[in-house]
């Protein structure tokens, strides 16, 4: 495995490997590092479906707001490189901020509508930063397939829409959320949680299961589902709700009373102390009334 910091060197090495493997396909896993089993599952999917596996580790300043955790975001490149190599990555790209943004950036990518709810509403500018850095990375790596975890289902929806709208030559491969044995969605931010916060955070996956039961039983309106989920989350004393939403997926449009779209997402963002966690569940409904 190679660890590469320069864009020019990365491009040259990908060209060499493609030629060596007879026009081999490239699978790309963009991350912000501090890897966990969820990231490694993306590498495994890329290794299964493509010939050359590239992972990027870059904490992108464009997607952090002024009061967010950019400086404190967990970083451990030595640990990450060992995990990526063991998982079968061919290249890990670890650029410095100055390599990705050598001068103040004047060109950004913005996706409308699907960015306006959920994290887009509570983190203004976040998805412009995501779309811009992913576009840059796609242009640098030129992957055939890119692999993203569904824990951030809104991010997947935004990137898929961007790729479709701009006719980018890459296939987006969504991969399932990986969870700890007790149900907590794997996240690099989980290391911030105190033992008691970690225990109370289990209310998130419990709330998703409650929402799914209510939706499948046709026993509650969309507003009632949200209310019941919020009530359950508040049983955890340390939970501070940012949002609970029930929307169509991938459009992320509000669900109208009396009608469930073919695919719906129940999405949560909740703070435990200073740590903001997200989780979601996508439920395939078919065409059905409630």
N, C-alpha and C positions, 0 to 999 in steps of 0.2 A: 504494500500500500504506500502511496505517496501523499505527503502533506505539502500543499502548495499554497503560497501566499500571494503570488503575483498573477494578475489576470492574463498577461501575455504568456506566461509559462503554462497556465492551466489550458488555454486554448491550444497551444502547441502539443501538449501531452494528450489531450483528447483527440486531436487530429491523428497523432501517432498511433494511439490505441485503436481507433476506428480502422485505420489502414491495416494494422497488424491482425485485426480480427475479421478482415474481409468485409469492410463496410459495416462493422458491428454497430448495434443499437446502444444508445446511451440512456440509462435510467438515472434520474436526478431526485435527490432527497434534500430539500432546503430546510435547515434548522437554525435555531439560535443557540444550540449547544446545551450543555449540562444534560447529556443524553440519559435516557431511561429506556425501559423495554418497549415503550410505544414507538420511540424513534427506531429502535433496532428492528421492530416488526416492519417498518417502512423499508429499511435496507433489505430485509429478507424478501419482501415482495418485489423490489427492484431487481435483486439478484436472480429471482426466479423468472422474471419477464424480459430482462434485457441482458446484453453482453458485457457492458461496462457500467459500473455503478459509481456515481459521483455524489458525495454528500458535501453540502456547504454548512459551515458554522460561522454565523455572523449575527451579532446582536445589532439590529438595524436601528439607528437613532431616529430615523424618520417616522417610525411607527409608535414612538413613545411621546406622551404629552409632557408638559413642563413639570408636573407634580407626580410623575410616574417613576417606576423603579429601574430606569435605564442604567444608572451607575451601580446599583446594587444587584442587578440581575445576575444570577449565579453563573460563574464561569470557571471551567477547569479543563483546559485544552489537553493537558497530558492525559488525564483520565478519559476524556472523550476520544482521543486518538486510539488508545488501547481498545476501547469498546468498539469503535468503528472498524478497526482492523480485524478483531475477532469475529465481527459480524459479516465480513467479506467485502467491505468497501474497497474499490480500486484507488480512488482518489478522495482526499478530504481537502476542500478549499477553505482556508482560514484567512480571509483578507482582513487587513486593518481598515478602520474607517477611512483613513486617508487614501487607501487604494480604491475603495468603492466610490468615495466622494472626494476627489482630489481638489475640488473647488466647490463653492456653494452651488447647489443644484438649482437650475432654473426650469427644468422640464420635469413634470410629474404626471402620473397616470391616475385618473379618477373614474370610478365606476359609480353610476347613479343608482338610486332606489334600493338595491339590495344592501347598500352600505348605510342606509338611513335609520335602521332600527337596531335593536340588540346592542352589541358593543359599539357600533357606529354612532349610536345616539349618545352613549355615555362617554365615548372616547373620540371626540371630534378630531378628524384628520388621521386617525389611526389607519384606516383602510387605504387612504391615499398613499401612506408610507409603505404599507404592505404591497399594494399593486405596483408601486414604482420600483421597489427593490426586487420583487419577483420578476418584473419585466427585464430589469438589468441582468439578473441572474440567468433568465432564459436566453437572453441575447449572448451572454458570455459562454454558457455551457452548451447551448443549442441541443437540448435533450430531445429524444423521441418520446419519452414518457416521464412525467413528474408525479411523485407520490406524496400525498398529503393525508394527515390523520383527520378523521371526522370529529375529533373532540372539539375542534374549532370549525363547526359546520358552516358558519357564516363565511369564514375565510375561504373554504372550499367553494361555496356558492359564488363569491366575488371573483375568485381566480378563474373558475370555469366560465363565467360570463365574460370576463375580460378576454380570455383566450378565444371564445367564440366570436365576440364582437370584432376583434382585431385580426382574426384569421391567423393566429399564431400556429406554427407547425409543431405542436406538442399535444400529446394526449394526457389529460389529467386523470390520475388513478386515485380515487378516494379509498382509504383503508380504515377498517373499524377501529373505534376507540379501545385502547387497552386499559384494563382496570386492575387495581390491587385486589387481593383475595377478598377483602371486605367491601369492595364495590367502588372505592374512591377512584376516579379517573386519574390516570398517571399524568403528571405535570411536573415540569422543572420547578415550578413555584411551590410545590408541596413541601420542599425543604424549609420554607419560611415558617411553616405551621408549628406552633407549640404542641406538646402532646395532647392537651385538652382541646385545642383548636382542631387538630387532626382527627380526634375522636368525634367532635361535633360536626365536622365536615361530611360525615357519612350521611347526614340528612339530605344531601343533594341527590345521590343515587336513589335513596329511598323515595324522595319526592317524585323523581322521574317514573319510578314503578307505579306510584299512586296515580300519576297523571295518565299513564298508559292504561291502567285498569279502568279509570273513569271514562276515557275516550272509547275504549273498545266495548264497554258495557252500554254505551250510548245513554249513560245515566246523568250526564251533566252538560250544560251549555259551555261554550268556550270561556265565558266569564266565570262560570262556576268552577271550571277546572283550574283556572288561574288562582281564584280565591282559595280553593282547597289546598293547592300546592303552597301558596304563600303561608297559610295557616300552619301547615306541617313544617315548613322551614323555620318558622318563628318558634317552634318548640325547642330549637337549639338556641340557647340564650346568647351565644356569641355571634350568631348569624346577623348580618346586616345586608338586606336584600338590595341589589342594584336593579335587577329586573327579573320578571318571570313572564315569558311570552309564549303564546301558542299561535303559530303562523304556518302558512303553506310553505312547502319546500320544493324546489330551491328558490322560488320567487320571493319568499319572506314577506308575503302580503298577509294582512289580518284575516283571520278566519271569521266568516260571517255566521251569525246565529242560524241554526237549522241546517247548515251545510258544512260537511267536512270535505276538503279537497282530497285527491288521491293520495297525497303524501303530506304529512304535517310534522312539524318539529315543535317539541316543547323544549325551550331553551332557558337556562338559568345563569345568572351571574350574582354571586354572593361573596361578601367580604367576611373573613374571619380574622379579627384583629386588623393588621395592615395588609393581609394577603387576599387578593381578589381571585376567586376561582370561577371557572366557567364549566358547564356541563350541558349535555343535551341528549335527547333521544328522538330519532326519526321514526315515525309510525306510518306504515303503509296501510292505507284504508281502502283503496279502490274508490269507486264512485258511491258515496254513501251519505245518507241524511242522518241528522241527529235530532 
